[in-house]
Amino acid sequence: MIANLFAGLPSTVTVDEQLATILQRPGLRIERIVSTGQASPPDFWYDQDEGEWVVLLQGEAKLRFADEADARHLHAGDCIDIAAHRRHRVDWTAPDQVSVWLAVFYAA
């Protein structure tokens, strides 16, 4: 089966992010996340039991870590490996464009 990560993208801003599991195996999950201006709720931090490697395929976003003073501004092509239990949040995604993430979650 051939899938296209850019198929079915919204043409306008949506209320919620779109999450789709692309592949799931024991100890591995790959998701496509589509953002149109969403951010993590105030005072919310992801604290995951698994590691996460994420790449921003399209758009812009700001990713903040609890142990860093400033958010990291991500552009298309930027990727980062997030260790299990490293607290992080999405501070901002571009409201005027579609941001497409590919997230690979793996057993820590």
C-alpha positions in Angstrom: 0.0 0.0 0.0 1.3 3.5 -0.9 0.2 6.4 1.4 0.9 10.1 0.9 1.6 12.1 4.1 0.3 15.3 2.4 -3.0 13.7 1.2 -6.2 15.0 2.8 -4.8 18.1 4.4 -7.3 20.8 5.5 -7.5 23.9 3.3 -8.5 26.1 6.2 -7.9 26.4 9.9 -9.6 23.6 12.0 -10.6 23.6 15.6 -8.7 20.5 16.5 -5.4 19.0 15.4 -5.8 15.9 13.2 -4.0 12.8 14.4 -3.6 9.6 12.4 -1.7 6.5 13.2 0.3 5.5 10.1 1.9 2.3 11.5 1.9 0.5 14.8 4.0 -2.4 15.9 5.1 -3.6 19.4 7.3 -0.8 20.8 6.7 1.4 17.8 4.0 3.9 16.7 4.2 6.4 13.8 1.6 9.2 13.7 0.9 12.1 11.3 -0.2 15.2 13.2 -1.7 18.1 11.3 -1.8 21.5 13.1 -3.5 24.7 12.0 -2.6 27.1 14.8 -3.1 24.8 17.8 -0.9 24.7 20.8 -0.8 22.8 24.1 -3.1 24.1 26.8 -1.6 26.5 29.3 0.4 24.8 32.0 0.1 21.4 30.2 3.3 19.3 29.6 3.7 16.0 27.8 5.4 13.5 30.0 5.5 10.3 28.0 6.6 6.8 28.9 8.1 6.4 25.4 10.7 8.2 23.4 9.5 10.4 20.5 11.4 11.3 17.3 9.5 14.0 15.5 10.1 15.9 12.2 8.2 18.9 11.0 7.5 18.2 7.4 5.7 21.4 6.6 4.9 24.7 8.3 6.3 26.2 11.5 6.0 25.5 15.2 7.5 26.3 18.6 8.4 23.4 20.8 9.3 24.1 24.5 11.0 21.9 27.0 10.5 22.3 30.7 14.3 22.3 31.3 15.0 25.0 28.7 14.3 28.8 29.0 13.3 29.4 25.4 11.1 27.6 22.9 12.7 26.1 19.9 11.4 27.5 16.6 11.0 24.7 14.1 10.8 25.0 10.4 10.1 22.4 7.7 12.7 19.7 7.8 13.7 20.2 11.5 13.7 17.1 13.6 14.4 16.3 17.2 14.6 13.2 19.4 12.7 13.6 22.7 13.7 11.2 25.5 11.0 9.4 27.5 9.7 11.6 30.4 11.4 14.8 29.0 8.6 17.3 29.7 7.7 19.3 26.6 4.8 21.2 25.0 3.8 22.8 21.7 3.9 26.6 22.4 2.7 27.6 18.9 1.9 26.4 15.4 1.6 28.8 12.5 -2.1 29.9 12.3 -1.8 30.9 8.6 -0.6 27.6 7.2 -0.9 23.9 7.7 1.9 22.3 9.8 2.5 18.6 9.2 4.4 16.5 11.8 5.6 13.0 11.6 6.1 11.5 15.1 7.8 8.2 15.7 7.1 6.9 19.2 9.4 4.1 20.4 10.0 2.0 23.5 12.4 3.6 25.8 
